[in-house]
């Protein structure tokens, strides 16, 4: 699952190789940090994907 702004997520005409808005990146980081600190089933996957131990 990846956060994307509405402009970037408009189907084939809207998905380009560009960075997300910084606010969306911050939301993704906050969500991942919360899940890594919890006992959520996604915890182990996020830790592997982000290099956290």
QUIDAVEN-V825460 format. One record per backbone hydrogen bond with DSSP energy under -0.5 kcal/mol. NH is the residue of the N-H (numbers start at 1). CO is the residue of the C=O. E is the energy in kcal/mol with one decimal. If there is no record, write none. Layout:
nh | co | e
NH | CO | E
NH | CO | E
//
This chain:
nh | co | e
9 | 5 | -1.1
10 | 7 | -0.5
13 | 10 | -0.6
14 | 11 | -1.5
15 | 11 | -1.2
16 | 14 | -0.8
18 | 16 | -1.9
24 | 21 | -0.8
25 | 21 | -1.8
26 | 22 | -2.4
27 | 23 | -1.9
28 | 24 | -2.2
29 | 25 | -2.4
30 | 26 | -2.6
31 | 27 | -2.5
32 | 28 | -2.6
33 | 29 | -2.7
34 | 30 | -2.1
35 | 31 | -2.5
36 | 32 | -2.6
37 | 33 | -1.7
38 | 35 | -0.9
40 | 35 | -0.5
43 | 40 | -2.1
46 | 42 | -2.7
47 | 43 | -2.4
48 | 44 | -2.2
49 | 45 | -2.3
50 | 46 | -2.2
51 | 47 | -1.0
52 | 47 | -1.0
//
